[in-house]
Amino acid sequence: MNLKIDNVRIRCLVIVEMICLIFFAAGCAEKAEEGVKEVFPFETVQLASKYGTLCIQASSYSEKIGNEILQQFDTDVETAVRRTGCSGADVLLCIADSATVSYYADADELYCSSQQIQSGAYRMRLLEVLYDLHDYGTLVGLARAVYDVESTDVDLKAYYADEDHLSVLSLFAAYFIDDFTNRETVEMAECTAGEFVGYLLENGGLDRVIASPFSESDRNEWLRTIDVAAEYRNLYDTEFLEDAIYRENYRYPLIMRHGVHQYNFLPLRSFATPVEVWKALSQYAEGMQTLWDHLAEYAPSACERIRTQWELPMTTSFTAVGESQEKHGGIVTVARPMDWLHETIHFLLERETGKDPAWTQEGMTTYLSCLTGQTFDGDNYYALLTLDYSKIADSPSKTIALQLVEYYHTHWLQERYNPLTYYRALGLFREAAEEAGAEDFRPIVVSCGERRNELFGGNFTEENGNELSYYQAMLVVDYLVEQHGLDAVLEAFFEDEDFPESFGLTYQEALYAAKMSFK
């Protein structure tokens, strides 16, 4: 009896010790993962790898799935390390269901499904995290060079012998997306990326790959290896893209993230091919830089305030329907590329809702957009300067167009386009367009108040300056800047409740003075 009791006690002690060991081991395992920050919006099961941590969505987890994923992940990282000669950083990877992965496709964290791991579809993002690479074309090429080591059967020599194809060698992100081009171009871009990056990897290693996302000399060196004599050159400056991160998600085929700003691209008319997107990005960057340079020189005090606003998050989404507008909170919608800079400047001039009438915002925004010096493809007003009017039938719209063109060429004699001179004409000829019934010129006739009501369903009345058109409102700002300087006018715009009366003029008096000054 006593022996039985002792045996029972011994068994209990053994069981207790085993339980303690289990909890101790679990505690050690938990401590091993203690440095991993849980950043995912759902419960996960963590698996440790010597290359990082895998966080599997708890609702999708099983021991079998976990082991398979861990084994494939380790194999993929080992392959990358062997092919590049570089170990890279620890990886934090979240495995979730397909719907969740799609929703978080443009997140900083690396999300993928178990199917993407098994098929290898996640490898490009894996390389991005492993080696801190963000250039889209480089990542496509590195993934092919690391994981698809067989040479392609595509005749790249014949393809690039046609100089019209040389822009594909830029490896700009849009060349890899069907929405912006065709399947043949996508396939050629992917093959080019694999061969080009593979060449750099074999002749300089990963350091050369990382240093060459926009290199003309490296691209031309590679062209010689396939016996192509043509010279590649960047059509547009690409330096501003160096820190950009590209993504795709279920709503937008191309997402560019640059610092705290995100740009969601859709193919639009005159904005539907990689070269057109590339050109528009270049114009946008050049226009913003021109504006910053002008503000720094002529409005240094206001420039600091506006730069502070620029450092806040902004999301710009292109849309094929609706209207261009900027909402409070840095949400910008662009229906036409020509509106891109205008709506960005609205964001830069963000003020308290209702603090000022609509015309002051539109007038200042339209004036500053002139200082960018840019016009985008699809700008119908700029197109008026290039038409052959002898082939166009007489109409009220033609009459007004000819007056605008005559004014522009009388007041601006240089070849370089000057938006400020042209926008002055649009403001000066509002009454003429209205009286002539020039239906094609409604945007220069419609008032700021009426336009705001159309866009936002507001109740702006035709008074207190809101009866002015956008371009008449710009004339008021333009005249005040001519008289008092941009810094003083911007300071009054931001601070004075009675702008522009603070300069001793009502808006009606300022508009009349502008018409006399700029006629």
N, C-alpha and C positions, 0 to 999 in steps of 0.2 A: 504493500500500500504506500509506504513511504517512498519506495523506489519509483512508483508510478508518479507520485506527486513531484519528486525531483525531476523525472523525465519531462513532465509537463512544464515545470518551471524552466528547465533548460531550453525546451522548445520555444517557450515564450520569449526567453532572453535572446535566443538566436533570431526569432522573428523581429523583435524590437531592434536588434542591432542591424538587421538587413534593412528595415524601414529607415533607420537613421542614416545608413549608408546611401540609400536611394535619395533621401532628401538632401544629404550632403553633396552627392554627385550633381543633383539638380541645381543646388546652390552654386556649385563650382561652374556648372554650365552657364548658369544665369550670369555669374560674374564674368565669364569669358565673353559674353555678349553685352556686358554692361555699357561699353563705349558706343554701342549702336543706338542711334537716336531713332525712335519710332516716329516716322514722318508720314505714315500712310493713313488715310481716313477710314480705315476698317481694321478689324482684328487680324493679326498675321501670326504665322508660325515661322520662327527663325531657324535657318540652317546655316551652320558655319562652314566656310570653305577657306582654304589657305589663301584664296584670292579675293575674299570679301565675305559678304553676308547676303543670303537669299531670304527674302521675306515673302512667304507664300500665303495668299489669302486663305484664312482659316476655313471658310466655307468650301474651298476647292481642294483642301489638303487631304492627302492620304500618304501613308508611309511609302507605298510603291511609287507614287507620283514624285514625292520628295526625293527619293533616291535617284530616279531617272533624271530629274532636272539637275540635281547636284552633279551627277556624273557628266552630263552633257556640258554644263557650264564649265567645269574644270577642264574638260577636253578642249573646249573652244578657247579658253584663256591660254592654255598651254600651247596651242597651235599659234596663237598671236604672238606670244613671247618668243617662240622658236623662230618664226618667220621674220619678226622685226628686230630681234635681239634686245628688246627692252621689256622690262617686267611690268611697268605701268603702276597705276594707283589701285588701292583697294576699291572694290565695286560694291555698291549697295543696290541690289536688284529686287524689285517687287514683282511677283508673279500673281496675276489676277485673271478673272474671266475676261472674255473678249470685249464685252460692253464697257467694262471699267477701263480696260486698256485704251480703247478708242476715246473715251471721255478725257483721259489724262494724257493723250498723245503728245501734247506740246508742253507738258510739265517738265521742271528741272530734273525730277527724279526719274529713274529708268523703270518704266512699267513695260511688261510684256506678258503674253499668255504662254501657257505651257506648250501650245501648238507652235507658237513662234520660236520657242527654244528648240523644240524637236525638229522643226523645219530649217532652222538657221536664220529665219527672217529677222531676228533681233540682233544679229551680229554687228551691223553698222552702228547701232546705238551702243552696243557693248564697247566697241573700239573708241567711240566718242568719249565715254566715261573713263575707260582704261588709260587713254593717252591725252585726255583733255583737248581733243580735236573738235572743231565746230564747222569748218568749211565743208559744205555738203558734197561737192564734187570729190574732194580729197577722201572723205569717208566712204563714198561709193567705190572709189578706186582702191582704197586700202582693203576694204572688205573683199573685193574680188581678188586682189593680189595675195591676200593671206589665205583665203578659204577656197578660191577657185583658181588653183595654180596652173591649170592647163591653158595654153595659149588659145586665143580665139581664132576661128576660121574666117572672121570678117575681114574683108580687104580694105583696111584702113588707108593704105596708100592710094587706092583709087578714089576713096571717099574724100580725102583731103587734097587730092590733086585739083578738085573743084574748089576754088577759093571762096565760093559762097558758103562752104561748110566750115570754114576756119573758125568762125565765132563759136561753134560747138566746143572747140578745144578750150574755151574759157572755163568749161565745167561749171558754169553758173547753175544754181539750183533748179531754175525753171526748165532747163534742158532735160531733166530727169523726170518730168511730170507730164503725163498725157494731156492734161487739161490745157497746157500752154503750147503743146506741139503735137507731133504725131508719133505713132509707135516706132516707126523706123528711126526717127531722130533720137528717141529715148534709148533704143537699143544701141545706136552708134555712140551716144554719149556715155553709156555704161561701159561699152567695150573700150572706148578711148580712155576713160578713167582708170580701168583696170590695167591697161597696157602702159599708160603714162606713169601712174603711181608705182606700178611694178618696176618700171625702168629706174625711177628715182630711188626706190628701195634697194635695188641691186647695185646702184652706183652712187652711194652716199648715205644709205641707211635712213632710218626714220627721221633723223634730224633734217635731212634734205627734203623729205616729204613735207614735214611741218613748215619749213621755211619757204615753200614754193607754191602756195595756193594760187597766186596771181602772177607768177614769174613768166615774162615773155621769153627770156633767154632759155629757161629750162624747156619750155614748150617747143621752141625752135630747134633746140638740140635734139629733142625726141623726134621731131619731124624729119630730121636728117637721117635718123636711124631707120626710118621706113622709106627713105629715098624720095621725100617730098621737098622740093626746093622753095615752095612758097613761104613767105614770112608771116608768122602770126603776130598780131598786135591787138592790144585791148582797144575795142571800139570806144569805150568810155572809161573814165578813171574808176578803178575798183577799190582803191585804198580804204574808202569808207565802209566797205563790206567786211573788212578783216575781222572785226569782232562780232559779226552777225552770227546768229544761230538760226538754222532753218528747220521747220517742222511741217508735218502734214497732220490734219485731223479730219473729222467727219464733215465739217462745214466748209473748210477752206483748203484748197489743194496746196497752197504755199503760204507758210507763216514765217515771217522774219522777225526775230527778236534782237533788238539792239539796246543793251542796257535795260532801262526800265520802260522802254517803248516797244510796242508790238505792232506789226503791220500784217494784216490778213488780206492776202491777195486772191482775187477772182479774175479770170480772163474777162476783159471788157473790150468793147469796140475800140480800136486803135491802141489796145493795151493787152493784146492777146497772145503775143509770141514772146519767147525769152528775150530777144533783142529789144523789143518794145518795153518790157518790164525793166530790163537792165538800163535802158536809156532813161526811163522815167525816174528810177531810183537815183541815177546820176544827176539828173536835172534837179530833183528834190534836194539832194545833198548840196549841190552847188548853190541852189537858190537860198537855202538856209544859211550856208556859210557867207554868202554875199550879204544877207540881212544882218547876220551877227557882226560882220566887219563894219557895216554902215552904222549900226547902233553903237558899237564900241567907239567909233570916231565922233559921231554927232550927238549921241545920247548916252554918255557913259553911266550916268546915274540910273536912268531907266533900264539900261542894258543889264545891270546887275539884278534888278527886280525881275526882269523877264527871264533871265537865265535861271533864276531860282524856280520859276514855274516850269521851265523846260526840264528840270531835273526830277519832276514828279512823274508818276506813271501815266502813260498815254497809250490807248489802244485805237489804232486806225484800221477800219474795215472797209474794203471796197465792196460795192454792191452794184448789181445790174438792174436793180429796181429802186424806186424811191428817189429821195433827194439828198444832196450833200448837206451835212449839218454837224455842228459840234455841240454835244450836250455837256452839262456840268459833270465834273468827275473824270475828265480826260477821255471821254468816249467820242471818237470822231468817225463819221460815216462819209465816204467819198463815192459819189455816183459817177463823176467825171474826173479824170486825172487833172484837168485844168483847175479843179477846185481844191486840190490837195494842199497846196501851200496856204490858201485862204483859210481853210478850216483849221489847219495847224496853228495859224496866227490867232484865230479865235481862242484856241486853247492857251496860248501864251498870254493873252490879255484877259484871262479869267478874272471876273469880278463878282461881287455879291449879286445874286439874282435880284432884278428890279431896282438896282442902285441907279441906273441911268437909262434914258430912252434908247430904243433900238438903234436909232440913226447914228449915235456916237460910236457904238460898237462896230457897226457896219462901215462907217466912214473911216475909222482908224484901221480896221482890219484890211479894207480895200487899199488904203494908202500904203500900209506896210508891205502888202503883197506885191505892190509895184516895185518896191526896193529890192526884191529878189531877182528882178531882171529876167524872169523865166516865163515861157509859155509852153504848154504841153500839146502834144498831138490831140486834135479834136477841139481846139480852141476856135470856135466859129468866128469870134470877133477878129482875132489875128488873121484868120483866113481871108477876111474882107480886104486886107492889104495886098493880097496876091492874086485876086481875081481879074480876069479879062472882061471888063464890063461891056465891051462892044458886042459880046455874045449873049448878053443877058437882056431880056425884054424890059422895057420901061415899066416902073411901078413905084409907088411911094417908098418902098423899102430900098430900091435901087437909088432913088434920089438921096435918101439919108445916108446910105453907104458911101456914095460919091462925096458927100460933104465931109464925112468922117475921114475918108482917105485924103482929101485935099487938106484938111486941117493938119493931119498927122505929118504929111510930107512938107507942109509949109513951116511947121514948128520944130521939126526934127530932121536934120539933113544927113545924119550919119546912117551907115548901113545897119549897125547893130540895133536890134529891136529895143525900143524904150516904152515899156508898159505905162509909165507915168504920163507921158505925152498923149498916148492913145486913150487912157482912162479919163484924162481931162476932157477930151473930145466927147466921150460918152456922157459925161456930166453936162457939158455945155449944150448938147443937142437934144436934151430930153424933151423940152417943149416942142421943138421942131418935129421930132419923131411922133409925138402925141398928136399934134395938129395934123400931120400928114396922114395919120392912120397907118403908119408903117408897122404892120402886124408882126413882122419878123424881129422887131426890136422891143418886144415887150419887156425883156429883162432890164433894159435901160430906162424904161418908163415906169414900171411898177414901183410903188413906194416901199420904204423899209417896213412900215407898219403892216401893209397888206401882205408883204412877203412873209413876215414873221407869223402872221395869222394863218397863212396857207401851210407853213411848215409845222407849227406847233399848236394850231387851234387856239391861239390866244385871242385877246380882245384889245389889241393895240388900236388906238384911234388915230385919225389923220391930223394930228396936231403935235405941238411940242417938238417939231423936227422930224417926226416919223412920217410926215407926208413927203419928205425928200426921197429921191431914188438913192440907191447905193452909191452911184457915181457922183451925184450932187453932194451927198454927205462926205464923200472923199474930197470934193473940191473945197469944202469948208476946212477940213483938216489940212489939206495941201496949202491953202492960203495962210492959215495960222502958222504952219511950219516955216513958210517963206518969210513971214514977218518976225517970228519970235524964236525960231530954232526948234529942232525936234525934241531936245531934252526937256525944254520948258513945256512944250505942248503935251508930251507924254506924262510929265509930272502932273499937269493940270487934269489930264484925262483920268489918271488914277486917283487923284486926291480931291479935286474940287467938285462939289455937288452941283455947282452952277456953270459947269463947262458948257459952252465956251465963253459965257458972259464974263468970266474972270479976266478975259483979255480985253474987256471994254466993248464987246460987240455981241449983239444977239446973233443967233444962227442965221436969221434972214439977212442981217447986215453983212455977216461974214460971207454968205453965199453971193450976195450982190457984188461985194468987193472982189471975190474970186472970179466972177464972170468978167468983170472989168479988167482984172489983171491978166487973165489967161486967154482972153478972146482973140 
